[in-house]
Amino acid sequence: MRLIITEKNNSARKIAEILSGGDAKSDATYKVPFYTWSDSEGDQMTVGLKGHVMGVAFPDGYSNWQETDLHELIDAELVPEPTDKNVVKAVRKLAKEADAIVIATDFDREGELIGLEALQQVLDVNPSVAEAEIRDRPPVARARYSALTKEEIERAFSNLDQLSYDLAYAGSARQDIDLIWGATLTRAVSLASRRFGSNFLSVGRVQSPTLALIVERELERRAHVPKPFWELFANFAHPDGSFEAHHTTDKFWEKAEADAALAGTKSPGVVKEVSSRRNTRKPPTPLNTTAFTTDASSRLGITPAAAMRIAEDLYMDGFISYPRTDNTVYPASLNTTELVTSLVRIPEFEAAKGLLDKPLQATRGKKETTDHPPIYPTQAVYPGALEGPKRRVYELVVRRFLATFSDPMITESTRADIEAGSETYFVRGSVVVDPGYAGIYTYARSSDEEIPALVEGQSLDLDGDPWIVDKETQPPSRISQGKLIELMEERGLGTKATRADIIQKLYDRGYVFSNPPEPSETGIAMYKAFHDYVPRMATPEMTAELEHDMDKIAAGETSKDEVVRISREMLHETTTELESKKDDLAKQIWAGMDEDKFLGPCKVCEEAGRRRENGEPNRLRIIDLKGGKRMYGCEGWNRDDPESPDSCRVSGPLPGRFFELWRLEERCSVCGERPRLTVKKRGPGRAWKLCLNDDCPTMVEMREKRAEREAANEARKAAKEAAEENGETPPEEPGPPSKGGGRRRPKRPAPTTARTKRARSKT
């Protein structure tokens, strides 16, 4: 029996379905499904894992943070441990019957390592399936595929490769290094700041320099000093309608100069020059992981971590290719004509049917690799058969794919200069002459900005008086999650497979909040502490160096043991440096953590004239209580004499520790009484706004809507009970309203049903 091991059950089922022609039978052992069939080559079986078979951990004796010497922790020999005991038992049981093995996990470092972990379990119980022990690197069959489609799977199993031990050991080195660095530095910082148990402070070799990118931009914003400037505008009358023009001086940095230009503007204006220019914008290159997560973030508003989860689901469903890739060049083996033909038969994508009028020629990006192709749709699926975010992500992939074969977008911009008295104004318009690729890649198309037809020498009366607008320079914008992914790639932080998760970890740890990510005071304090006392942890150079070393392992240029040894030496130096300055580091972190507790000034204390020693008003702050509960109170409360007129009694409840809280406004812009917060339950879900003033109109409205929902639920419950008492059929529970109102559409089929809705080639 040939045993085929895949990374997940979905891929095991799909491969069995394809290779057996739909005749595979399903069964399970230790609650792990497997699939069997027979063909001309004999008995076959596929089994899916649940990701990693084995993890790494520190041996017994290192679990007590306060009693373990950090340098001993660094040098501790890591031990393997099963991630799911049932999976391990299942693989070992099934392997006993095997006389051959094929590793068919995802083709990347992580997948190769998972395959190696499974192979070790197989050889432990059945050494005969390989020619030697793992340390001798016996040849083992490896199926490499980039899509769960019939053509791709059949090609992969007709051309089996061999397991790459170098690639697997590169993944193993990353696993070891991340554990050693993360555990050591997390313990070091948590011990220094006395944060134990669930309140520990997480540190990572990639996480910390990524946080630095966000914090450094925030510090730039805070250091920004607004500089005033003035802009001058005028309206000119025209037979087709008046239009607005801007003075040719973009910004007046002196008010007197702006006033002089205003005074010098006289009617009528005369058109002095009209110029037009055509601009050509090239179509986009094929999607790799970085471009995909950037587009999903900027075009769809889906975070990189969520986008990768959705893409992984679409890949497992067989709708798109493998989403973790650096490649931006389609391979010659990809039958693009057949794929485009099937895609443009779908109404949502028929705008691209003109592509078939000439030979297809795709754009090419700068990165070309041989492991996986760029991300592309593997099947033509009606988007309506997919649910919510899956539909939007699938459409993004399809539209980007079709755009890579499309013509450039051509726009024409027109500028007219108008002299009015001693001053000159200009007006600019832009129209799309040929949408090109933007006809299908609709996210890229901008709206036309048309201006009236103007000719040189034309006289135009002023339509009203010109006017000045006061403005000031703005700080640099925060870095979007999509842009952050690009910056991480440029600086060698993380990999295509880990970057989105690293950003998500910063949210989970409370170091950043909101979108685009804004650092909390704790996050800023962590960065400053590392920057001041352990600078190598706040910069990407050290992490990029380790990433380069792991690339060398994959290329067979060095060994895993050597790279891990070097990283341990670097960590010893970093830990010694941190320990020597732990008191100063802790003080800085404490200050940031304390600052995150403050929500805003207390208006009651302001009106009563109660102030802190520095003359500033008392502030409302978060107070942690036992049992995970929280409240807010004023720092002006006198614990020893709460009835004193100098003691502030403003307080109230807050959502508990299962919720994330961050300050939205120091004083609510609606009621102007108390701070307003953003609240979000930990994990997936929507955030909501909470004003600490119960009488705020936003809170009154929230309570009214809640009462309406509760009343409606009670009415439905009463109607159901009444119907049951009378022997009638209870009324159906209403579902969520459709976007257009009125009757709801029938529920869409599950993603698996979508496969029966794909566009078929005409015969």
Secondary structure, DSSP 8 states (H G I E B T S, - for coil): -EEEEESSHHHHHHHHHHHTTT--EEEEETTEEEEEEEETTEEEEEEE--S-SEEEE--TT---TTTS-HHHHHH---EEEES-HHHHHHHHHHHTT-SEEEEES-SSHHHHHHHHHHHHHHHHH-GGGSSS-GGG----EE---SS-SHHHHHHHHHS-EE--HHHHHHHHHHHHHHHHHHHHHHHHHHHHTT--GGG-----TTHHHHHHHHHHHHHHHHH----EEEEEEEEE--TT--EEEEESSS-BSSHHHHHHHHHT--SSEEEEEEEEEEEEE-----B-HHHHHHHHHHHH---HHHHHHHHHHHHHTTSB--S-----S--TTS-HHHHHHHHTTSGGGGGGGGGGGS-------S---SSS--B-BSS---GGGS-HHHHHHHHHHHHHHHHTTS--EEEEEEEEEEEETTEEEEEEEEEEEE-GGGGTSGGG----B------TT-EE-BSS--EEEEEE--------HHHHHHHHHHTT-S-TTTHHHHHHHHHHTTSEETTTTEE-HHHHHHHHHHHHH-GGGGSSHHHHHHHHHHHHHHTTSS-HHHHHHHHHHHHHHHHHHHHHTHHHHHHHHHHHHHHHHEEEE-HHHHHHT-B-TTS-B-EEEEEE-GGG-EEEEETT--SS-TTSTT----EEEE--TTEEEEEEESS-TTTSSS-EEEEEESSSS--EEEES-TTSHHHHHHHHHHHHHHHHHHHHHHHHHHHHHTT-----------TTSSS-------GGGGGGGS-----
